[in-house]
Amino acid sequence: MSKILTPKYGANKIANVLLKYNYQVKNGDILAGTVIGIERNQTLIDMGLKQAAFLPNAEILNGQTENNKKLRINEIAEFLVLKHENLTNTTIISLSRLTSLRLWERFKQIDFKNMIIFANSEQSIWGGKLADFDGLKCFIPNSHLPKYYRRKTGRDNLLPMKVLEVKDKRYQIIGSSRLAFLKKQSPSLQVGLTQIGSVLAIKPFGIFLNIYGIKCLLHISEISNQKIENLMRLYRKGDRIKVKIIYVNSSQGKIAVSAKQVDD
């Protein structure tokens, strides 16, 4: 790697400040710098150090090297120091991680526990979907996705979501579309109310119904007072059943219903 010196300190205000206070660069610091060179795989940044800092293309914006074109010679910006070696005066910096850090701090100021947020669906991966919320990555497990959204493909599809967990180290949000639907439909899904459900699936232990986009369980013990040998002989997918809501768990998105408790 060739040694690239920064411009003379007399013309560099950032360098003058660093020299005056004998500042020691540390990993995780946020420093301002000026673009002094754009190469194929990296951009050179004058941060007032003895040697230009290196900004890899993957650290410019979301790992997309084509965004290197968004930086211009003499442009001034702030960067996050990823790695600084005192012996070699080598500094690796990032623009994308600083952007994520600031987005993350802003996100944590939101009272997301009591809100439904909307994220742009990006792609389906093993176990769920990736989505983007204001530049932050969200993961929604399949168990928290209604079938309609599991099948829906393509970007820019808005997914309603309630936040289940936030992971600070990865700047990652775990969300649930199922809980978002449940919160939205909560006035119609209260214990004691009677609704019509459409059969989604029939299992030996009971039937899963769709009520306002929410999957509800009609256990075999709540279908009839008489013993049922085979549910497949009584119901088919798409059948509509009148049921009463007998259990709602808002934190887990679980709803149980009963057919035998419906008032005549």
Protein Blocks (a to p, Z undefined) as FASTA:
>chain_A
ZZdddddfklmmklmmmmmnopacdehiacddddfbdcfkbccddehiabdcdddfklmn
goiaklmmmpcehiacddddfbdcfklopacddfklmmmmmmmmmmmmpcfklcccdddd
fbdcehiacddeehiacdddfklgcfklmmpgcehiacddddfbdcfklopacddfklmm
mmmmmmmmcghiacddddfbdcfkbccddeehiacdddfklmbmbdcfblmlmpcehiac
ddddfbdcfknopacddfklpcZZ
